[in-house]
């Protein structure tokens, strides 16, 4: 399997599973299988599977991904309000035993306010990270094996809890969580987890002081010629007034730090900046894009990598060919680092 190299170390890549939007069963299953297979062939280690009130259960979608690929690891978004930590650990251990596949976790602190309200979750934003820390600590201790787990916290308490089946240490999950807020960064440090950001423009990332490795969530559209990349980008993500209105509404019901940060960055960007947030502004996706030639996108990726980024979660690839172009842009990032 292709593994793009950046310097002496590999850049860890995840892609993203297409979210369910009401498609028929056959159509959606085919989309998931296709994207998973393109991602695996393109050198991705895993694939992010979203969770919220409107989507299919991410654990069951992960099962479909596992059955459709040879080695791709589902990166399952886990929200504490949906699932007890023991149940999450049991699901990880069971899927890993049945399929000999590592199951990674993207721990989500919050979500859309309305999703949480209907579930009667009134936990304040800052306290959700304290809950997330307790939640993940229990999962990790259960998966590590050893003596039964006893834990007394503000949000969770367990006594002499054991996990069956035990997890093969080689299949222990990578743990990622949002690091766009101070609370998220503190939780990541406490848990020794990887903080993931919806990144600021690369020049700003390069100038900021980052403490340790981090990941970014970003889309890429790259071609040999920048003009071709922009033509494809505008056709894929046209201006959409309804989408803009939906984005504004989402802003009102979201208390995510990254949502506010991206929205604040957008007005100051040039029309054809390599860093592009139009898809986000039009509610087509939830991350910025890098648009341009392989060399332009590679140079911008190189800035993130030089600042400490070792993991990239790509947006949903449009097709298999798109993954091939992304690989070439990432290869250009390695060259950009060598010539700095």
matplotlib code that plots the C-alpha trace (Angstrom):
import matplotlib.pyplot as plt

x = [0.0, 1.3, 2.6, 3.7, 6.9, 7.7, 11.3, 12.2, 8.7, 5.4, 2.6, -0.4, -3.4, -7.1, -9.9, -13.6, -16.6, -19.5, -22.2, -25.7, -28.0, -31.1, -29.9, -31.3, -29.7, -27.8, -26.7, -25.3, -23.6, -21.9, -20.7, -19.2, -17.5, -16.1, -14.7, -13.2, -11.5, -10.2, -8.8, -7.1, -5.6, -4.5, -2.4, -4.7, -4.3, -7.9, -11.2, -13.2, -16.9, -19.0, -21.7, -24.7, -28.5, -29.1, -26.5, -26.4, -24.8, -21.0, -20.2, -22.3, -21.0, -17.5, -18.5, -19.3, -16.0, -14.0, -15.8, -15.0, -11.3, -8.2, -6.5, -8.2, -8.9, -12.2, -11.7, -15.0, -16.4, -17.6, -19.7, -20.0, -23.7, -24.5, -22.6, -21.3, -17.5, -17.8, -20.0, -17.5, -14.6, -16.6, -17.4, -13.7, -12.6, -15.3, -14.7, -10.9, -11.3, -13.7, -11.8, -8.2, -8.5, -7.5, -10.4, -9.4, -11.3, -12.1, -13.6, -16.1, -16.9, -20.0, -22.1, -25.1, -26.9, -30.3, -28.9, -27.8, -31.0, -33.3, -31.1, -31.4, -27.6, -27.2, -23.5, -21.7, -19.2, -16.1, -17.3, -17.8, -14.0, -13.8, -16.5, -14.6, -11.4, -13.1, -14.8, -11.7, -9.7, -12.1, -12.0, -8.2, -7.8, -10.3, -8.5, -5.1, -6.1, -4.6, -6.6, -10.3, -10.9, -12.2, -12.8, -14.7, -15.2, -17.7, -19.4, -18.6, -18.0, -17.2, -16.1, -14.0, -15.0, -13.3, -13.5, -14.2, -12.8, -9.4, -7.8, -4.6, -2.0, -1.1, -4.7, -5.0, -6.7, -5.1, -7.1, -7.8, -9.9, -10.6, -7.8, -9.3, -10.0, -7.9, -10.1, -9.6, -5.8, -5.7, -7.8, -5.5, -2.5, -4.1, -5.0, -1.8, -4.2, -3.6, -5.3, -6.9, -7.6, -9.6, -6.5, -5.9, -4.1, -0.7, 1.3, -0.4, 0.2, 3.9, 4.2, 2.4, 4.2, 2.8, 3.6, 4.0, 2.4, -1.1, -3.4, -5.4, -8.7, -8.6, -9.7, -7.4, -8.0, -4.7, -3.7, -0.5, -1.9, -3.5, -6.1, -7.4, -7.6, -9.7, -12.0, -12.7, -13.1, -15.6, -17.6, -17.6, -18.5, -20.5, -21.9, -25.2, -27.5, -29.5, -26.3, -25.1, -28.3, -27.9, -24.4, -25.5, -28.2, -25.6, -23.5, -26.3, -26.8, -23.1, -20.7, -17.7, -14.6, -13.4, -16.7, -16.3, -12.6, -13.2, -16.0, -13.9, -11.0, -13.1, -13.7, -10.0, -9.0, -8.1, -10.4, -8.0, -6.0, -4.7, -6.4, -10.1, -13.2, -16.0, -17.2, -17.5, -19.3, -21.8, -22.4, -21.0, -18.4, -16.8, -13.2, -11.1, -9.6, -6.2, -6.5, -3.8, -1.0, 0.8, 3.7, 1.4, -0.6, 2.5, 4.2, 1.2, 1.0, 4.7, 4.1, 1.7, 4.1, 7.0, 4.8, 4.2, 1.4, 1.9, -1.6, -4.0, -7.7, -8.8, -12.3, -14.5, -12.7, -14.8, -13.5, -10.5, -8.7, -9.0, -7.1, -4.3, -4.0, -3.9, -1.1, 0.9, 0.3, 1.5, 4.6, 5.2, 4.9, 7.9, 9.9, 9.0, 10.3, 13.6, 14.3, 13.5]
y = [0.0, 3.5, 5.4, 9.0, 9.9, 13.3, 13.4, 10.3, 9.8, 8.9, 11.4, 9.6, 10.0, 9.5, 10.2, 10.7, 8.5, 10.1, 11.1, 9.7, 12.2, 10.1, 8.0, 4.6, 1.6, 0.4, 3.9, 4.7, 1.4, 1.7, 5.2, 4.0, 1.0, 3.1, 5.8, 3.3, 1.4, 4.6, 5.7, 2.4, 2.4, 6.0, 5.2, 6.2, 4.5, 5.0, 6.7, 9.1, 8.1, 11.0, 10.8, 13.0, 12.7, 12.6, 10.1, 6.3, 4.6, 5.0, 1.6, -0.2, 1.9, 1.0, -2.7, -2.1, -0.3, -3.2, -5.8, -3.7, -3.2, -5.2, -3.0, 0.4, 1.4, 3.1, 6.3, 6.4, 9.6, 8.9, 11.3, 10.5, 11.3, 8.5, 5.6, 4.5, 4.1, 0.4, -0.1, 1.8, -0.3, -3.5, -2.5, -1.8, -5.1, -7.1, -5.6, -5.9, -9.6, -10.5, -8.7, -8.4, -4.6, -1.6, 0.7, 4.3, 6.8, 10.5, 11.6, 14.4, 16.7, 18.4, 18.8, 20.8, 22.4, 21.1, 17.5, 17.8, 19.6, 16.8, 14.3, 16.4, 17.0, 20.4, 20.0, 23.4, 23.6, 23.7, 20.8, 18.6, 18.3, 17.1, 14.5, 13.5, 13.1, 10.7, 8.9, 8.3, 7.3, 4.5, 3.3, 3.3, 1.5, -1.2, -1.7, -1.9, -5.0, -5.7, -5.7, -4.7, -1.0, 1.1, 4.8, 7.4, 10.7, 13.6, 12.0, 8.3, 5.7, 2.0, -0.6, -3.7, -3.5, -6.0, -6.2, -9.4, -10.0, -8.6, -6.5, -7.5, -4.8, -4.5, -3.3, -0.6, 2.4, 5.7, 8.4, 11.8, 14.7, 18.2, 20.6, 23.9, 25.2, 25.6, 23.0, 20.6, 21.0, 20.5, 17.3, 16.0, 16.6, 14.9, 11.9, 11.8, 12.0, 13.7, 17.1, 17.7, 21.2, 22.7, 24.7, 28.4, 29.5, 27.7, 30.9, 31.5, 27.9, 28.3, 31.4, 30.1, 28.2, 24.6, 22.4, 18.8, 17.0, 17.8, 16.8, 18.8, 18.3, 19.6, 19.0, 19.1, 19.7, 19.8, 19.5, 20.0, 23.5, 25.7, 27.0, 23.5, 22.9, 26.1, 25.2, 21.8, 23.4, 25.9, 23.3, 21.0, 23.7, 26.4, 29.4, 28.4, 30.9, 28.2, 26.6, 30.0, 30.5, 27.0, 27.8, 31.0, 28.9, 26.3, 29.1, 30.0, 26.5, 25.5, 26.4, 24.7, 26.8, 25.7, 26.8, 30.3, 30.4, 29.4, 31.8, 34.7, 33.9, 33.8, 37.6, 38.4, 35.8, 36.8, 35.4, 32.8, 32.1, 28.5, 28.2, 28.2, 28.2, 28.7, 25.0, 25.6, 28.9, 27.3, 24.4, 21.8, 20.5, 21.2, 22.0, 24.4, 23.3, 23.7, 24.5, 24.9, 23.1, 20.2, 22.5, 25.2, 22.8, 20.8, 24.0, 24.9, 21.4, 21.6, 24.7, 22.7, 19.8, 22.0, 23.5, 20.0, 18.4, 14.6, 13.6, 14.8, 13.9, 14.5, 15.5, 12.9, 12.2, 12.8, 9.8, 7.5, 9.8, 12.6, 10.5, 10.0, 13.8, 14.2, 11.7, 13.8, 17.0, 15.2, 14.0, 17.7, 18.6, 16.3, 18.1, 21.5, 20.4, 19.3, 22.6, 24.8]
z = [0.0, -0.9, 2.1, 1.4, 3.2, 4.7, 5.7, 7.7, 8.9, 7.3, 7.3, 8.8, 6.6, 7.2, 4.8, 5.7, 5.1, 3.2, 5.7, 5.2, 3.5, 3.0, 0.1, -0.6, 1.0, -2.1, -3.1, 0.3, 0.9, -2.5, -1.6, 1.6, 0.0, -2.9, -0.7, 1.7, -1.1, -2.8, 0.5, 1.2, -2.3, -1.8, 1.2, 4.0, 7.4, 8.3, 7.6, 9.8, 10.5, 11.7, 14.4, 15.2, 15.5, 11.8, 10.7, 10.7, 13.7, 13.2, 14.6, 12.1, 9.3, 10.5, 10.2, 6.5, 6.0, 7.6, 5.4, 2.3, 2.8, 3.8, 6.4, 6.7, 10.3, 11.0, 13.0, 14.8, 16.2, 19.7, 21.7, 25.4, 25.6, 23.1, 24.6, 28.0, 28.1, 28.9, 25.8, 23.6, 24.9, 24.3, 20.8, 20.0, 21.5, 19.8, 16.3, 16.7, 17.7, 14.9, 12.1, 13.4, 12.6, 14.8, 15.6, 16.2, 18.2, 17.5, 20.8, 20.4, 23.2, 21.9, 18.8, 17.6, 20.5, 19.3, 19.2, 22.8, 24.0, 22.7, 24.6, 27.8, 27.8, 29.5, 30.3, 29.9, 27.1, 29.3, 31.5, 28.5, 28.3, 31.9, 31.0, 27.9, 29.9, 32.4, 29.6, 27.6, 30.7, 31.5, 27.9, 27.7, 31.1, 30.0, 26.7, 28.3, 30.3, 33.7, 36.9, 37.0, 36.7, 39.5, 38.8, 40.7, 38.9, 38.6, 35.5, 35.6, 38.3, 37.8, 40.3, 39.6, 35.9, 33.5, 29.7, 27.8, 25.2, 26.0, 23.3, 21.5, 22.4, 18.7, 18.0, 20.7, 19.2, 18.3, 20.2, 18.6, 19.8, 18.9, 19.9, 18.6, 22.1, 25.2, 26.9, 24.1, 24.1, 27.9, 27.5, 24.8, 26.9, 30.0, 27.9, 25.7, 22.7, 19.4, 19.2, 15.8, 14.5, 11.7, 10.7, 10.3, 7.1, 6.8, 7.2, 10.6, 11.6, 10.7, 12.8, 15.9, 18.6, 18.8, 21.7, 20.3, 17.4, 16.1, 13.3, 10.9, 9.1, 5.5, 2.0, -1.0, -4.7, -6.7, -10.3, -12.3, -13.2, -10.5, -13.0, -13.6, -9.8, -9.3, -12.2, -10.5, -7.1, -8.2, -10.1, -7.1, -4.6, -6.3, -4.4, -2.8, -1.1, 0.6, 1.9, 3.1, 5.1, 6.5, 7.6, 9.3, 11.2, 12.1, 13.6, 15.9, 17.2, 17.5, 20.3, 18.7, 18.9, 15.4, 13.8, 15.1, 14.2, 10.5, 10.2, 11.5, 9.1, 6.0, 5.4, 5.3, 2.7, -0.9, -3.6, -4.8, -1.7, -1.7, 1.7, 0.7, 3.0, 0.5, 0.8, 4.6, 4.1, 1.8, 4.2, 1.8, 4.2, 7.7, 6.9, 4.9, 1.5, -0.1, -3.8, -6.4, -8.2, -6.6, -5.7, -4.2, -2.1, -1.2, 0.0, 2.2, 3.6, 4.3, 6.5, 8.6, 8.8, 9.8, 12.6, 14.1, 12.0, 11.6, 10.8, 8.1, 8.0, 4.4, 3.4, 1.6, -1.7, -4.8, -6.7, -7.0, -9.4, -6.8, -4.3, -6.9, -7.2, -3.5, -3.2, -5.7, -3.7, -0.5, -2.3, -3.2, 0.5, 1.2, -1.5, -0.1, 3.3, 1.8, 0.1, 3.1]

ax = plt.figure().add_subplot(projection="3d")
ax.plot(x, y, z, "-o")
ax.set_aspect("equal")
plt.show()
